[in-house]
Amino acid sequence: MSVSTVPPGAQPPPVVTVATHGDDGSMLPYYGYRIAEALVRALPRRAAYGLAVACADTVRLTRPGSVRGLRWNLAHVLPDAAPGELRKVVRRNLRDQARFWVDVISMRFDGEAIRSGLTVEAGGQERYQTALATGRGVAVISLHLGSWERGLAAGNNLGYPLALLAEYMRPRKLFDRVVGARVAQGVRVVPIDIAGIREADDATARRLGAAAMRDVLRILKSGGAIALAMDRDLIGNGEPYPFFGAPAPIPVGVVDAAMRAGSVIMPVFLPRIPGGVEVHIGPEIPYDRGAPRAEEVHRVVMEILAVFEKVIGEHPEQWHVLDPIWEMPSG
């Protein structure tokens, strides 16, 4: 089995530097990841998927509280679903998320085989190339759906470089290992220490957030492209927007940053399909840089959320958000 490399002629992504705050945490997640990595590498892919699914089922049955947020989110997506139907969607969702982690782990050693099964909807590739050709930078606005990591890595391997704003994971050795799988496919990672921002004082939190945003703006202003997820308010400073009929905190800063850079804004999502991943690249969402910024941000965010609602509604079993998006009742 070949070891993965960056696309021919491309420069390797730079070494990842992280502005962090707080304790590095237990090493157990790192050792668990290394065991999972060894299993994924040794087993046939179908067997690895099967083992991951069995683990997901075990967690769901033995720790039902750990999926309470996911169940709450899917209840908003499927308000008319009967309890039994909702349980089935939750089960399918967790199983798909287990397969997602097999995909992430395998990026380290899949090499060019990662391209297998990747399809791009008609017109999508041309839209993306046209956006890159503007030289304004491309803000790819996406969500945690399907096998987005594998699709992103496959695109990089094919020669379409796209950076990724990613949450820092503790301990540092775990983060470095997961990032290494991405870097093996040519993905540049811009880390943001979400836990550190939440735990820090105001000044430190602003410093950590600003460090990540500077890297995002640098990529966009240089004409590059970066993937930015907008379906989770990780930091806790999201603004309320209607989402599936109820107000939800949305991290609009990614849209604001793209507008400040004058970049192209494109929604992209990557649902899993039989045999692989399908890349959907939506049309550019235009905006007027001369209009009041707040009004334009609001309008563009509403357009993006409308796309998200349609996509999630079509693939609820692939929307992998375990933390509650909407405020949950106590108890």
Secondary structure, 3 states (H helix, E strand, C coil): CCCCCCCCCCCCCCCCCCCCCCCCCCCHHHHHHHHHHHHHHHCCHHHHHHHHHHHHHHHHHHCHHHHHHHHHHHHHHCCCCCHHHHHHHHHHHHHHHHHHHHHHHHHHHHHHHHHCCEEECCCHHHHHHHHHHCCCCEEEEECCECCHHHHHHHHHHCCCCCEEEEECCCCHHHHHHHHHHHHCCCCCEEEECHHHHHHCCHHHHHHHHHHHHHHHHHHHHCCCEEEEECCCCCCCCCEEEEECCEEEEECCHHHHHHHHHCCEEEEEECCEECCEEEEEECCCCCCCCCCCHHHHHHHHHHHHHHHHHHHHHHCHHHECCCCCCCCCCCC
